[in-house]
Amino acid sequence: MIGRISGLLLEKKPPQILVEVGGVGYEIDVPMSTFCDLPACGEKVRLHTHFAVREDGHFLYGFATSEERAVFRQLIKISGIGARMALAVLSGMPICELAQAVALQETGRLVRIPGIGKKTAERLLLELRGKLDAPPGMPEQSFRANASTPGNRGDILDALLALGYNEREALAATKGLTDDVEVAEGIRLALRQLAKA
């Protein structure tokens, strides 16, 4: 089991990153909450990881905090919730908000996440009841600005499509973004716009 990885961040193509450790490049899928807080390419990064072996391959998932990884592991234990949907949940709301939605059994917050309908939301709330503790005093998710590079709008669109939004929704959400918007900030603004829809 690969529990943590520390190395050089080589590439960021949401939702996947490439981290070099001892001359080996590891492809790691991360939620947007982690992606938006990554350092610039070429800098060191340390992530908590979850390694999954399936019939169709080996997959590595990375998280900024051990709390995120713990919630991810709780989510994938639920019938019908795969790793992709678990990442979408973590990308769609902070852990403290998810814990609050579970505590109050509010399906409305979860159905705003792409790919989660009312029945899935209800199952999530039921299965997670009593299993999530909102970390006390957890600050609102902060977004560290990434270096602006050409094609950022494309990366933002790719991130939204990877989260399950369709092309029409993604294009509408990024319509008002400037050409030089940084990836992390663009994703944050686009997700805020989609939450209003």
N, C-alpha and C positions, 0 to 999 in steps of 0.2 A: 504494500500500500504506500502510495506517495502522499504524505501528509502535509508537506510544506515544500515550497520551491523558492529559491533565491538566486537571482542571476541578472543578466543584462537584457533589458527590454529592447527587442529588435524591431518588431512590427506591431502596429495597432490597426486592425481592420475589424471593426465591431461586427459581431460580438466576440471575435477571436483575436488573441494576441500571440506573439511568438517570443519566448524567453529562452536565451542561451545560457546553459549551465554546463560548465566544463567541456565546451566545444560541441555540445548537443543542443539542438533547438527543439523546444517543447511547444506544441500548439495547444493553447489553453482557451477554453470558452469561459467567458466571465459575464456576470450580469452587468447592466448599465451602471448600477450603483458603484460597482468596483471600477468599471472602465473609465468613468468620468473622473475618478480620483487617481488615475495612474500618472506617473511622472512622464516626462518626454522620452521619446525613443533615444536609446543610447545611454540611458541612466539605469541604475540598479533598481530592481523591484523585488519585493518579497510578498508571497501570497500563501494563504492557507489553501490546500487543494483537496479535491475528492477525485479518486481514480476509479473509473468504472470499466468493467470488462463485459462486453456484450458480444452476441454472435456476429454482429456486423463490424466489430472493431473495438479498439481500446480508446477511451476518452478521458481527458483530464479537464477538470473544472476548477477555476481559481476564484478566490474570494479575499477581499481586503481584510475581513475580520473573521475570527472563529465563530462569532455569532451568526454571520451570514451563512457560513458553511453548515452550521448546526440546523438552521432553518431549512436550507436546501435539502439536507438529509431527511428532515421530517417530511418535507413535501414529496420527495420521490418515493417514500414508503406508502403513500396514498394510492390506492388503486386507480389507474387511469391517468395518473400524473407522471409524465416522463420528465427527463432532465430539461428538455427545451421549455416545457411549460413552467417548471420550477424556476428557471432563469427568468422567464417572462414575469412571474409573480414578484421576484426580487427586484427586477428592473422597474416594475410598475409602481412600487411603493416602498418606503423605508420599513425596516423591520418593526419599529415601534408602532407605525400605523397599521401594519398587518396584525400585530398583537392586539391592538385596540379593536380592530374590526372583528377579530375572533372573539374577544371578550364580550363585545356588544352584539355579536352574531349579525353583523351588517353585510348582507350580500351586495348591496349597492356599490360598495367600494371595490369589490373584487370583479364585478361584471364589466367594469371599465377597462380591465386588462384584456388585450386581444387574445382570443382563443378560449376565454372563460365565459361560459354561459351561466344561466341561473342555477341549473342543476349541479354543475361542477363547482360553482361558488358555494352552494349549500353543503356539498360533500366536503369541501375544504374546511369550511367553518366547523363542521361537525367533527371531522377527524383531528383537527388541530386544537380543539377545545382542551384547555388544561395543559397543553404541551409547549406553549410559547410564553416566555416571560419577557416583557418589554424591559430592556436594560434601563435602569434608573438614570434619569438625566441625560439620556442619549441625545446628542445634538442633532439638529436637522442635517440631513445629508449635505455635505459640502462638495462643491465641484471645483476641482483644480483646473485652471486654464491650461490647455495643451498648446503647444506651438502651432501657429497657423500654417497650414501647408496647402498647396494647390489641390483642388478636388475635395475639399472638406465637405461641401454640400453633398457630394456623391457618397462620402462615408456616412454622413448623417442619414441619408436616404436608405443606405444599406442596413444601417443599424435599426431603423424603424421597420424595414421589411423583415429583418431577422427576428424582430420581436412579434411578428404576426400581423402587422398592419398591412393593408393592401396598398397598391401603388397610388391609387387615387387619394387615400387618406394621408399617405406619406408626403405626396407632392403638395397637398393642401396645407399640411402642417409646416412645411418648410418654405412655403411661398413668400412669407414676409422676412425671411432671413437674408442678411447681407452676404455678399459673395466671400467676404473675408472672415466670416464667423468661425470661431474655433469649434472643433468637433464636440467637445464636452458641453460647451455652452449651447451649441445648436441643438444637441440632443435634448438637453434640459428644457429649452424653450419649446421645441417641437412636442415633447411629451406633455408639457403644460397646456399647449394649444389643443392637443388631442383629448386631454381630460375634460376640457370645456365643451367639447363637441357632444 
